[in-house]
C-alpha cells in the first residue's frame, strides 16, 4: 500500500503524528489478521530516525555525566570538583537547550551537542583546578592562587577553546544547513562554556575552604610523574627512535588511507537488524526499492507530448524498457501507463488493449481526453496543462553512491540517443540523485573546510610565536594522528562519508588544544625564567603533562560513550575521535618537544621570544 504525503505535511511536525497514526492503525490490522507488515519510504525513515535521535540525546547526556563524575572523582578525590564542573555545564546545557529548541530543529547532529559540550568543556575545569591546586601548594594563599590561575590559564584556555571552536565553526563553509547548524551552535557554545567555567569556578572556590592535603595528592601522582620522567628521557636521548616510529606509523597510515572507500548509502548508519533497515531491504527484494527516482522531460513546445503522431510517447516507452533491464529500479510509471490504461478502458477493459495504441487510435484517445470532463485531471500528476512537460517515476534500491554514478553514466548516452538534446530537455532528479549530489557535495566541502581550519588554527599560532618554522612544525603532532586514524579507517573498511569526515575536523580542532597548552608553557619558561631550551622542555613536560594526560583520559572516555549509539556513523565518530585524541596527546607530549629540541640549532631564542600578538604572562 502506497501513501503519499502532501507538501504542507511532509516537512512539518505534523508528519510525525501522521506516521504514528498510520503505523498504529496498520499494527492493529496486522494483529487482528495475524499478518506481518513492513514499513518504509522517506517520510517513515525520517520520522523513525528523529525518534531514535531524541532517545539517544538523553542516553548520551546521562552517560556523559556518569563517566565524567567517575573520572573527576578518580583525579581529584573531591565531590566539590565534580559538583563545580557539572554545575557549570548544567548552566551551559540550559543555554544550549534554549538556543536549539527555540531556533533550530533537532537532528542527528544537534542531538549530540549537549554531551559533546560536556566532554569538550570538562578539560577547561581540569586545567583551572590543576593550576589552582598547583599555585596553592606553593604559597598556601587561596585568593592569590585563584588570581594567578585566572591570569595565567585564562588566556591559554581562550586560545585552546578558539582552536576547538574553529574545528566546529568551519562547518559553516560546507553550505549544508544540517552541518552549518551543528557547527555554528557547537562553536558558540564552546566559547560560552569557556566564559562560564572561567567565571564560576574561581567564584565558587573563593567561598569554599582551602584545598586539603587529600585534594592535592593528585599533583604528586607517582605513576603519572614516572611516565612523564620517561617521556622527558626519551625526548632528550632517543629522538631518532621517536622519529623512526612516527615515520613508520605514518607510512602505515598512508597505506591504509589509500584503501578507504568513498561511498554512501541513504540508511548508511543504521544497524542491519534495525526495523528501518530490514524494512528497506524487504522492499528492495520484493519491489526494487522505495527511493524516488524521477525523469523530467521537456518537449520544448506546447502539446509536444502528443504531437507528431505521439512520437514522444513511443520514445518514453523505449526508455522505460531500458530501465526494466536494471534490477535496481521498479517498474516505471508515466503518461504511457496512463494512455495504456485509458486505451484498455476505452475498449471496455479488454486486457489485450493494455498497449500503446497506434497513431490513429492515439489521436482518437487524445480527443477523448480533451472533450470528456475530468479525464485530463487523471493525468495531472504526469503532464502539465500545456502538455509540454511530463515525467517518469520509478522507485530505486539503496545501492550506494558509487553504483548510482555507474548507472547514470550508462543510461545518459542511451537517453540522449532516444531524446535528442536539440529537441528535448531531459533531466534526472528524485531523492536518490539528491542524496548522490549531496553526498559528493558534502565530502568536497568537508575537505575544503578542513583545509580552512588548518589555515585558521595556523594563524592562531601567531598568538604565541612569530616563527613560521615553529608554527608549521608544531602542526605535525596534530596532523599525524589524523593520518593514523585515516589508516585505521582504511584497514577496518570504514568508508569516507559525511559522518566520518567530521572526525577529522573535530579532532584537529581539539588536538590543537594540547599544542597550545604546551607551547604557551614552553615559551613562558624561556622568557620569564631565562631557562635553556632543554630545561624549558623538561619543566613543560612535567607541569603541563599532568593536565594533558587528564584531559586525554577525559576526552577518550567522553567520546567513547557514543559507541552506545544505534547509528553506525555516530559509533565511528565516537571511537575514531577517541583514538585520534589519544594519539595526539602522545604526539604533543613526545613528538612536539622532540621537534623543538631538534630545531634548537636552527631557531634562535630571539626568534622564539619575538613579540607575539597575544602575550601570555605567568
C-alpha atoms as one frame of an Amber mdcrd trajectory, in Angstrom:
protein
   0.000   0.000   0.000   1.463   3.353  -1.055   0.720   6.557   0.841   1.830
   9.941  -0.498   2.204  12.970   1.773   1.165  16.436   0.712   3.931  19.049
   0.662   2.369  21.025   3.523   2.598  17.983   5.819   5.824  16.354   4.594
   8.300  18.835   6.092   6.449  19.765   9.282   5.967  18.284  12.748   2.534
  17.115  11.569   4.320  14.379   9.605   5.290  12.693  12.887   1.676  12.452
  14.048   0.516  11.157  10.655   3.185   8.432  10.619   2.246   7.494  14.181
  -1.456   7.215  13.323  -0.758   5.186  10.176   1.521   2.710  11.966  -0.929
   2.341  14.894  -3.822   1.528  12.562  -1.642  -0.788  10.465  -0.303  -2.615
  13.531  -3.845  -3.089  14.839  -4.874  -4.520  11.458  -1.832  -6.820  11.404
  -2.556  -8.060  14.926  -6.197  -8.749  14.131  -5.451 -10.728  10.971  -2.134
 -12.254  12.111  -0.068 -10.563   9.407   3.479  -9.268   9.293   3.799  -5.722
   7.979   6.851  -3.881   6.709   7.207  -0.103   6.634   9.494   2.048   4.522
   9.627   5.230   2.466  11.329   8.550   3.161   8.609  10.039   5.455   8.715
   6.916   7.635  12.527   6.707   7.624  12.923  10.389   8.536  10.369  10.137
  11.349  11.850   6.941  12.790  15.371   8.405  12.656  14.257  11.537  14.504
  12.632   9.469  17.252  15.838   7.451  17.700  17.854  10.673  17.889  15.565
  12.033  20.620  16.018   8.865  22.672  19.794   8.910  22.278  20.065  12.551
  23.380  19.001  11.611  26.918  21.121   8.434  26.892  24.310  10.273  25.915
  23.779  13.025  28.465  23.312  10.518  31.300  26.368   8.523  30.178  28.437
  11.700  29.901  27.558  12.757  33.455  28.325   9.299  34.883  31.633   8.959
  33.017  32.774  12.495  33.858  31.804  12.044  37.528  33.822   8.828  37.799
  36.912  10.331  36.141  36.853  13.587  38.112  36.465  11.695  41.385  39.397
   9.454  40.455  41.558  12.519  39.656  40.726  14.937  42.458  39.107  12.763
  45.152  36.747  15.643  45.730  32.995  15.856  45.396  33.366  19.636  45.195
  35.362  19.426  41.950  32.762  17.186  40.378  29.906  19.387  41.576  31.577
  22.532  40.215  32.237  21.055  36.784  28.770  19.575  36.359  27.152  22.781
  37.655  28.971  24.800  35.004  27.707  22.501  32.319  24.185  22.419  33.668
  24.143  26.174  33.110  25.634  25.711  29.671  23.185  22.880  28.977  20.316
  25.279  29.780  21.699  27.844  27.327  22.114  25.164  24.660  18.581  23.824
  25.131  17.049  27.281  24.881  19.156  28.095  21.819  18.494  24.811  19.997
  14.808  24.359  20.731  13.895  27.982  20.004  15.968  28.357  16.840  16.745
  25.017  15.184  15.227  21.596  14.662  16.682  18.596  16.492  18.719  16.472
  14.087  21.122  13.541  14.412  23.978  16.044  14.821  22.396  18.737  17.013
  21.269  15.930  19.319  24.955  15.264  20.072  25.784  18.833  21.095  24.831
  18.658  24.794  27.047  15.641  25.667  29.753  16.950  23.296  29.907  20.271
  25.133  30.196  18.471  28.460  33.011  16.230  27.196  34.887  19.071  25.489
  34.322  21.603  28.270  35.354  19.480  31.272  39.087  19.848  30.369  38.676
  23.614  30.987  37.745  22.768  34.564  40.623  20.312  34.852  43.218  22.900
  33.786  41.750  25.554  36.085  41.600  23.256  39.112  45.058  21.821  38.421
  46.572  25.291  38.180  44.724  26.445  41.310  45.960  23.452  43.303  49.486
  23.885  41.924  49.587  27.592  42.886  48.088  26.939  46.308  50.629  24.209
  47.056  53.408  26.809  46.514  52.309  29.683  48.794  49.152  28.424  50.608
  47.243  31.615  49.779  43.807  30.844  48.331  42.993  34.267  46.840  46.465
  34.668  45.366  46.233  31.163  43.873  42.857  31.960  42.274  44.140  35.281
  40.931  47.206  33.655  39.419  45.036  30.903  37.926  42.788  33.383  36.122
  45.737  35.500  34.938  47.784  32.610  33.585  45.419  29.862  32.477  42.673
  32.209  31.281  44.440  33.336  28.101  45.802  29.871  27.324  42.342  28.356
  27.696  40.939  31.108  25.491  43.338  30.198  22.668  42.667  26.480  23.179
  38.893  26.977  23.082  39.235  29.158  19.991  41.007  26.327  18.155  38.306
  23.860  19.228  35.556  26.288  18.192  37.271  26.712  14.810  37.135  22.922
  14.377  33.349  23.101  14.556  32.862  26.585  13.115  34.468  25.756   9.752
  31.468  23.522   9.053  29.766  26.804   8.184  31.623  26.695   4.866  30.009
  23.382   3.875  26.802  25.244   2.912  24.826  22.263   4.236  22.073  23.520
   6.554  22.469  20.401   8.727  26.232  20.836   9.186  26.066  24.635   9.374
  23.596  24.458  12.278  25.688  21.835  14.057  28.961  23.692  13.563  27.678
  27.164  14.480  25.775  26.003  17.583  28.717  23.910  18.811  31.272  26.693
  18.198  29.170  29.314  20.000  28.513  27.057  22.966  32.181  26.070  23.294
  33.004  29.733  23.852  30.000  30.096  26.203  31.371  27.130  28.160  34.779
  28.815  28.392  33.261  32.011  29.817  31.060  30.116  32.280  33.920  27.990
  33.641  36.360  30.913  33.865  33.838  32.946  35.874  32.013  30.385  38.010
  34.840  28.099  39.149  37.042  30.821  40.709  33.990  32.471  42.317  32.773
  29.250  43.936  36.286  28.210  45.036  36.721  31.605  46.690  33.852  30.742
  49.069  34.987  27.173  49.721  37.583  26.049  52.291  41.193  25.798  51.156
  42.163  22.515  49.414  43.011  19.732  51.819  46.126  17.575  51.636  43.990
  14.816  50.144  42.820  17.176  47.369  46.428  17.989  46.430  47.645  14.392
  46.267  46.989  14.186  42.545  49.849  16.688  41.947  52.317  14.110  43.236
  50.818  11.122  41.439  53.656   8.622  41.307  52.504   6.777  38.184  51.905
   9.891  36.098  55.153  11.512  37.246  57.131   8.364  36.450  55.534   8.316
  32.996  56.424  11.976  32.427  60.021  11.360  33.542  60.292   8.542  30.992
  58.842  10.798  28.286  61.358  13.512  29.170  64.200  10.970  28.970  63.013
   9.702  25.560  62.719  13.227  24.191  66.244  14.157  25.265  68.081  10.935
  24.469  66.117   8.947  21.853  64.761  11.484  19.397  65.896   9.446  16.391
  63.925   6.452  17.667  60.872   8.709  18.113  61.154   9.982  14.526  61.596
   6.458  13.151  58.487   5.222  14.981  56.457   8.235  13.831  57.571   7.814
  10.202  56.785   4.085  10.344  53.293   4.693  11.757  52.666   7.468   9.237
  53.607   5.202   6.313  51.277   2.504   7.628  48.569   5.156   7.975  49.081
   6.416   4.421  48.871   2.874   3.048  45.627   2.323   4.971  44.303   5.679
   3.783  44.690   4.529   0.181  42.308   1.647   0.936  39.445   3.899   2.068
  36.260   3.500   0.083  34.278   6.676  -0.588  30.676   5.546  -0.828  27.462
   6.495   0.932  24.042   4.910   1.435  20.751   6.530   2.468  20.415   4.365
   5.611  24.169   4.058   5.964  24.322   4.422   9.712  21.539   2.013  10.683
  22.302  -1.456  12.152  21.354  -4.319   9.834  18.745  -5.652  12.288  17.059
  -2.295  12.847  13.407  -2.234  11.616  14.200   0.753   9.380  16.960  -1.180
   7.625  15.110  -4.519   7.441  12.012  -2.766   6.094  14.031  -1.079   3.363
  15.714  -4.386   2.436  12.302  -6.098   2.242  11.014  -3.528  -0.236  14.215
  -3.727  -2.249  13.925  -7.509  -2.523  10.238  -7.561  -3.470   9.593  -4.156
  -5.051  13.061  -2.974  -6.158  13.268  -0.279  -3.506  11.358   2.754  -2.288
  13.699   5.659  -3.008  12.177   8.066  -5.570  13.918   8.416  -8.936  12.319
  10.893 -11.348  12.928  11.722 -15.014  11.757  15.124 -16.230  11.080  15.539
 -19.953  10.562  18.904 -21.648   9.356  18.642 -25.263  10.133  22.368 -25.777
   6.718  23.070 -27.363   3.053  23.126 -26.221   1.206  19.849 -26.856   4.600
  18.329 -27.603   3.745  15.120 -25.768   1.043  14.190 -28.287   2.489  15.999
 -31.335   3.954  14.220 -34.369   1.569  11.283 -34.011   2.649  10.765 -30.375
   6.318  10.177 -31.145   7.252  11.367 -27.641   5.101   8.645 -26.095   6.869
   5.977 -28.126  10.229   7.422 -27.074   9.160   7.278 -23.416   8.081   3.675
 -23.900  11.519   2.812 -25.336  13.250   4.486 -22.418  11.122   2.602 -19.906
  12.118  -0.709 -21.493  15.762   0.242 -20.890  15.082   0.768 -17.178  13.406
  -2.644 -16.957  16.853  -4.179 -17.620  18.165  -2.718 -14.357  17.174  -4.718
 -11.250  17.852  -1.631  -9.112  14.667   0.041 -10.433  10.991  -0.721 -10.019
   8.592  -0.725 -12.981   8.343   2.815 -14.393   5.158   4.816 -14.104   4.423
   7.597 -16.592   1.916   9.073 -19.039   2.481   5.940 -21.142   0.866   3.771
 -18.443  -1.972   6.278 -18.286  -2.503   6.026 -22.044  -2.393   2.202 -21.914
  -4.932   2.091 -19.090  -7.130   4.570 -20.943  -6.909   2.609 -24.202  -7.910
  -0.556 -22.318 -10.757   1.313 -20.626 -11.848   2.756 -23.996 -12.255  -0.874
 -25.137 -14.372  -1.929 -22.158 -11.432  -3.168 -20.111 -10.266  -5.834 -22.537
  -6.736  -6.848 -21.299  -5.352  -7.220 -24.823  -5.747  -3.466 -25.331  -3.338
  -2.624 -22.486  -0.809  -1.436 -25.084   0.362   1.821 -26.540  -2.076   2.426
 -29.431  -1.135   3.301 -32.993  -1.107   6.852 -34.310  -4.764   6.828 -35.460
  -6.127   5.428 -32.193  -3.844   7.729 -30.230  -5.413  10.748 -31.958  -8.901
   9.492 -31.071  -7.802   8.910 -27.494  -6.310  12.395 -27.289  -9.620  13.897
 -28.485 -11.439  11.782 -25.903  -9.285  13.225 -23.124  -9.794  16.741 -24.424
 -13.599  16.526 -24.620 -14.518  14.316 -21.655 -14.766  16.322 -18.435 -12.412
  15.163 -15.714 -10.427  12.740 -17.860  -7.498  15.110 -18.263  -7.304  15.636
 -14.488  -6.483  11.964 -14.068  -3.122  12.593 -15.733  -2.319  15.849 -13.946
   0.482  14.154 -11.973   2.296  13.233 -15.184   1.680  16.074 -17.630   1.140
  19.795 -17.293  -1.845  21.658 -18.710   0.112  22.749 -21.812   1.107  19.118
 -22.474   4.712  20.242 -22.917   6.218  18.683 -19.804   5.968  15.154 -18.472
   7.727  12.847 -16.007   8.645   9.206 -15.480   8.523   7.963 -11.879  10.487
   4.981 -10.606  11.472   3.556  -7.240  15.098   2.672  -6.655  17.024   0.447
  -4.251  19.576   1.948  -1.862  22.525   0.783  -3.980  25.014   3.397  -2.807
  26.534   6.494  -4.362  29.118   4.573  -6.440  26.560   2.318  -8.153  24.224
   5.266  -8.816  27.038   7.018 -10.689  27.707   3.887 -12.751  24.031   3.584
 -13.681  23.783   7.252 -14.655  26.908   7.025 -16.807  25.378   4.034 -18.615
  21.904   5.488 -19.041  22.708   9.077 -20.002  24.099   8.275 -23.517  21.129
   5.969 -24.182  18.704   8.685 -23.107  20.389  11.188 -25.424  20.130   8.707
 -28.304  16.355   8.490 -27.793  15.642  12.105 -26.829  17.884  14.270 -28.980
  19.156  17.194 -26.816  18.223  19.718 -29.534  14.588  18.607 -29.421  14.174
  17.592 -25.767  15.444  18.646 -22.387  15.724  15.574 -20.138  16.815  15.744
 -16.501  17.175  13.191 -13.715  16.048  14.023 -10.185  14.497  12.422  -7.086
  15.791  11.563  -3.627  18.317   9.047  -4.960  20.097  11.669  -7.048  19.692
  14.363  -4.408  21.447  12.029  -1.983  24.233  11.322  -4.500  24.814  15.003
  -5.261  24.504  15.916  -1.586  26.970  13.192  -0.556  29.586  14.280  -3.114
  28.991  17.944  -2.332  29.396  17.402   1.417  32.567  15.349   1.046  34.107
  18.041  -1.163  33.080  20.836   1.201  34.205  18.978   4.317  37.665  18.527
   2.814  37.708  22.232   1.979  36.567  23.155   5.497  39.393  21.025   6.953
  41.922  22.979   4.883  40.359  26.264   6.035  40.533  25.015   9.630  44.250
  24.183   9.325  44.932  27.675   7.942  42.882  29.419  10.655  44.486  27.453
  13.502  47.899  28.146  11.990  47.056  31.841  12.150  46.080  31.409  15.809
  49.606  30.046  16.309  50.904  33.566  15.736  49.339  34.429  19.094  52.249
  32.514  20.667  55.057  32.670  18.091  56.109  34.749  15.134  58.276  31.921
  13.784  56.925  30.198  10.663  59.174  27.214  11.263  57.885  26.590  14.779
  54.251  27.109  13.787  54.435  24.779  10.784  56.408  22.077  12.570  54.065
  22.263  15.574  51.218  21.131  13.274  52.871  17.761  12.658  51.836  16.364
  16.097  48.229  17.225  15.184  48.217  16.094  11.539  49.969  12.742  12.069
  47.161  11.372  14.330  44.697  12.214  11.530  46.793  10.174   9.077  46.889
   7.249  11.512  43.117   7.457  12.037  42.524   7.527   8.269  44.729   4.431
   8.028  42.634   2.658  10.669  39.514   3.501   8.657  41.071   2.000   5.534
  42.146  -1.236   7.218  38.797  -1.692   9.014  36.719  -0.877   5.942  35.148
   2.260   7.425  34.049   4.349   4.460  34.501   8.082   3.934  31.084   9.679
   4.312  29.829  12.920   5.871  29.563  11.434   9.373  33.140  10.073   9.331
  34.714  13.083   7.578  33.515  15.135  10.556  36.001  13.204  12.677  38.974
  14.990  11.145  37.566  18.486  11.513  36.552  17.981  15.156  39.671  16.035
  16.156  42.061  18.540  14.567  40.481  21.431  16.470  40.551  19.630  19.823
  44.034  18.171  19.287  45.378  21.659  18.651  44.493  22.498  22.273  47.355
  20.321  23.506  49.767  22.122  21.193  48.594  25.485  22.551  48.998  24.378
  26.180  52.480  23.003  25.560  53.817  25.925  23.510  52.393  28.509  25.921
  54.165  26.930  28.898  57.342  26.350  26.883  57.579  29.983  25.803  56.873
  31.169  29.360  59.741  29.107  30.750  62.113  30.508  28.153  61.099  34.138
  28.611  60.288  34.536  32.295  62.730  32.153  33.904  65.515  32.518  31.301
  65.879  28.765  31.067  67.677  26.877  28.334  65.581  25.129  25.704  66.350
  21.736  27.242  65.326  22.875  30.751  62.184  24.566  29.411  61.173  21.345
  27.630  61.651  19.240  30.783  59.627  21.600  33.002  56.878  21.931  30.392
  56.547  18.160  30.077  56.357  17.804  33.836  53.934  20.649  34.623  51.711
  20.627  31.539  51.856  16.872  31.080  49.620  16.082  34.062  46.760  18.233
  32.795  47.225  16.972  29.229  47.068  13.337  30.365  43.983  14.063  32.493
  42.403  15.788  29.508  43.269  12.888  27.189  41.603  10.394  29.525  38.501
  12.593  29.842  38.191  13.119  26.094  38.873   9.462  25.282  36.215   8.204
  27.694  33.860  11.063  26.864  33.797  10.434  23.130  33.768   6.671  23.683
  30.212   6.956  25.097  28.983   7.489  21.537  29.801   3.828  20.902  26.451
   3.159  22.630  24.614   4.769  19.697  22.386   2.855  17.324  23.810   4.808
  14.374  26.958   3.437  12.757  28.219   6.909  11.868  27.881   8.111  15.466
  29.678   4.985  16.742  32.538   5.539  14.269  32.650   9.231  15.166  32.995
   8.485  18.883  35.538   5.669  18.673  37.744   7.231  15.984  37.819  10.664
  17.636  38.755   8.947  20.929  41.648   7.157  19.228  42.740  10.309  17.378
  42.784  12.421  20.545  44.701   9.760  22.468  47.339   9.562  19.722  47.513
  13.372  19.501  48.227  13.569  23.243  51.155  11.222  22.731  52.471  13.228
  19.767  52.032  16.547  21.616  53.922  15.221  24.643  56.606  13.270  22.779
  56.978  14.418  19.157  56.438  18.163  19.740  59.161  18.577  22.380  61.458
  16.362  20.299  60.965  18.703  17.323  61.571  21.784  19.486  64.832  20.298
  20.718  65.892  19.261  17.213  65.425  22.730  15.733  67.374  24.314  18.610
  70.351  24.714  16.256  68.296  26.415  13.562  65.927  28.640  15.580  67.384
  31.248  17.878  65.850  32.258  21.202  65.322  35.704  19.753  63.052  34.205
  17.086  61.166  32.147  19.659  60.696  35.084  22.015  59.751  37.644  19.361
  56.741  39.674  20.454  53.533  37.707  19.726  50.062  39.084  19.048  48.912
  37.933  22.498  51.318  37.950  25.420  50.732  35.205  27.978  52.046  36.217
  31.385  52.693  33.913  34.352
